[in-house]
Amino acid sequence: AQAAVARGAALRQGVAVTGFVTSGSRVTGVRTGKGRMMAGHVVLAAGSWTAALGRRLGATLPVRPMRGQMLAFADFSSPLRHILLGEDRGYLAPRANGFLFVGSTVEDVGFRRNTTAKGLAGLRRMAATLVPSLAYAEVASDWAGLRPGSPDGLPILGPVPGWEGLSVASGHFRKGILLAPITGRLMAQWLMQGKSEISLEPFSPARFGASAR
């Protein structure tokens, strides 16, 4: 975000998008809690909330929130230096500050962002199979977040059928941070040049059916 601002982007934090401004079949901006914001092109990158916003335009963007619970151990003294993969897609990720992150569950429970005793206990058991001493370690913190999943597990990128001036970049599931740089690069290329170095066709929202308009 800081790099974008340094290159002239305007960052509006804490401003909720509630809908779109349209003119015929073209999206010309967004409606927010602080008024309209007009744009030559709108990119819908709302994570787990992408589908809800898309429905305001009758667009089929089947992104579902998938809850992921995590926990962290502090003052971890093991010489662990690399990420370890465990059962059920679990992992241990050591941090430079001495914390050890343990993740994560994958749960289709809607927009519930709470942690559960069952989920956290499962993470601790998985961690202890990789590093037995963690069975007795004190948990420093725990949390849960929502990851935007798609029906086929692929991101949803490109123009939204039925609307001019509107594209989507969502559905990255557990790889959002990893795929953010290439997603930004490809979307910028498509917006500025009408094409990208890697075809967006396999990721097009059109694969889920046309807009309901």
N, C-alpha and C positions, 0 to 999 in steps of 0.2 A: 504494500500500500504506500509506503514512504517513497519507493522508487517511482511509482506512478504519479504521486503528487509532485515529485521533483521534476517530472517531465510535463507538468501542466494539468494533470487530472485534478478534479475537485472531489473530495471525499466528504460524504454526508453520513455521519455516524448517528445511530439512534433514530433514523427517519424511516418509518415503516411504509413500504409500498402497498397500497390498498387496491390498485387497479390500473387500468391503462387509459390513455387518451388516444382516440382513434378518429380517423377521417375516412369514411368509406371502408375499404379493405386494407388500409394502411394504419399501422401503429405509429403515432407521432410523439409519444411521451408516456410518462407514468403519473398516476395520481398518488400522492403521499399524504401523510398526516399534516404536512406543512405546505400543501398546495401542489400545483402541477409542476412537473419538470419535463421540458420538451427536449426531444432528441431526434437526430436524423435517423438513428437506428437504435433499437433497444435490444439488449442481450439479457435474456431471462436466466439468471444464474442463482436461483434461490434455494439451492440444495433440496432438503426434504419438503420444502413448501412450494416447489416448482409446479406440481400438479394442481394445487389449489389455485394458484394464480393463473395457470393456463386455462382452467375451467371458466374463468371470467370471460374468456374469449371463445369458448367452445372448442378449445384445442386439446387434442389427445396427447398428453405428456405423462405417461404412467410411471411417475417417480414415487416410491414408497419409503417412508422413514423406517430404518432398521436400527434398533437400539443396540448400543455397544457399551457394556459396563467395563470399568477398569479400576485398578487399585495401584497404590504405590507404597513401597517400603522405603524407609529413610535409613541413612547411615549404613548402607549395605557395604560390608567389608570384603566380600568375595572378590577375587581377581577377575571376575567376569568382564570381558571387554567387548563382546560382540552380542548381537541379538541371537537368542536361542528360540527355536520354534518347537512348540509342544503339540499336544493332541487337540483335536477339534479347532484347528486354526489359531490356537493360543500362542503367546510369545512372551519372552522376557526381554526388556529393552533397558540396558544400563544407561544412566545419564552422567554427564561430567560432574554434576553437583552432588553425586553420591546417592541419588534416588534410583530406585529400580522400578520401572513401570511394568505392570502385568496386564495383558489384555488378551483378547477381549471377547465378550459374549456377542452373539449375533441373534437378535430377537425381533420378530415381527409383531410388535405390540402397539402399533400406532405412534402417537406423539408423546407417550409416557417417557419421561426422562429421569425417573427415579432409579436408584439402585435397589437391589433386592438381596436378602440374606442368602437365598439359593444361588444367585448369580455370583456373588462375591466369594461364597464358599467354594464354588466350582473353580474359580480363578486361583484361589489359594491351593487347592488340591493339585491343579495342573502345574503351578509353579513349584510345588514341593516334589513333584516327580522329576523335575529338571535339576533343582537345587534343594536337596532334602532339608537343609537348615531353615528354609523359608517356612516350613510347617510351624515353627515357633516364633517367627519374626513378628514384630509389631507393625501393623498397617498404619501408615502415616496419613493417608487420605484415600478416598474413593469417589468416583463420579461416573456419570453416564452421558452419552451424547447420541445424536441421531445422524445416521449416515444415509445419503440418498441412493437407494437401490433402484435398478431397472429390471424389467421382467427377464431379459436375456443376459444380464450381467455386464453389458457394455454401456459406456457413456452415451448420452444423447446430445448430439452436437449438430448445429446447422440451422438453416431457415425453418421456421414453423409453417407448415402447409396452410394455405388459405389466407395468410397475412403477409403483406409487404412491410418491411421495416422492423421485423421481429425475428430474432434468432434465440436459440436455447443452448446452454452449456451446463449440463447437470447429469445426475445419475452415475457418478464416479464411484459410489459405494465406499469401500475401505481404502481406495487409492487416490482420494481427492488431493492430498498434499503432494503425492508423488507425481500425479498427472497434471497438476496445476500449471507448471511452466509450459509444457507442450500444448496444453489446451489453449492457454492464452495466445501462444504463438500462432497456432493454426486458425483460431477464430479471428485474430487480427489480420492474418493474411487473407482470409476469405472476405472479411468486411472491406478491406482496402483494395484488394486486387481481384476479387471475384473468384479466386481459386486458392488452394493451399498445397503445400509440398506433399502432404499426405491427404488422400481423398477423404472427405467427410461422409461420403455416401454410406459406408457400412454403419455409421453412427447416426444417420439421419432420423429425425422423429417421424418421418413418413413411413418408416417400417412398422409403426404401430397403427397405421390407418390415417386417413385424411382428417383434416380439421372438421369439426362438427358444424361449422358455419353453413 
